[in-house]
Amino acid sequence: MPPLNPHLPRQAEIMERVEEAADIFTLRLRISDPEAHNKYDLQPGQFNMLYLFGGGEVPISIVSDPEHDDLLYHTIRAVGRVTRGLAKLSIGDKIGIRGPYGRGWPMDQLRGKDTLIITGGLGCAPSVSVVEYIMKRREHYGRLTIMQGVKHYNDLFWRQRYEQWARALDTQVLLTADQGGPIWPWHVGPVTTLFDAIGIDPERTMALICGPGGMMRAVLKQLQRLCLPEANIWLSMERNMQCAIGQCGHCQLGPTFVCRNGPVFSLPEIGSVLGVKGI
């Protein structure tokens, strides 16, 4: 197989398509070249560039487990020209794929530790692969706490997945919506209000955060209140990633590039630029 050109996408076929919500869908892909598909190697938290032929490409988190899922899962919200085009595709259609790119979650450091995962909105997508990874290797990890917040109760998809996780050994799942509803059985309020329902050992807990910037900054204040060491806090950052290889500069965050040095960073690496206007 010729060496992979990082600028050129490989062809991939849509093998399955799942409608998650009104504007959210999951594509399950197989790289058309069997050898390339079998050699594809990823880490939880990495992303691919998905290319709509004739339309452009977008960075999308990889949801699938790197060892147990044969297909590559990508959950996508149809919000722009390319993602709306991807939403119109069906099983058997072809797209381009580049990746995987970036640095994922620190899975080696999580081993033997308790894991606290805090997400907001579709920011939960980068963390799903971590949860599935831990679930399938449960004996290697400590207590797992999952906190997910959405704006409106209808925004919560994957309800069955959350319910399944909640039944797992030594796992706590807490869900909340800023706006509840008549059939909403969980908490109402921002995700930060869920911290009163958890108990953690700061020295043995690793926190993984992904979601909107304001939500992540509010969560960091709660973790500081709980005396969680900064080195134990990791964040998945969203930026305008166009090349995915650190050449175009669109995803620059202070002195670093999210596509190449992230999207996952430890708090000491990027804490000084979080929330700084103009960065």
Secondary structure, DSSP 4 states (H G I P E B T S, - for coil): -PPPPTTSPEEEEEEEEEEEETTEEEEEEEESSHHHHHH----TT-EEEEEETTTEEEEEE--S-TTT-SSEEEEEE--SHHHHHHHT--TT-EEEEEEEESB---HHHHTTSEEEEEEEGGGGHHHHHHHHHHHTTGGG---EEEEEEEEEGGG---HHHHHHHHTSTTEEEEEEEEE--TT--SEES-GGGGGGG----GGGEEEEEES-HHHHHHHHHHHHHTT--GGGEEEE-----SSSSSSS-TTEETTEEHHHH-BEEEHHHHGGGTT-TT-
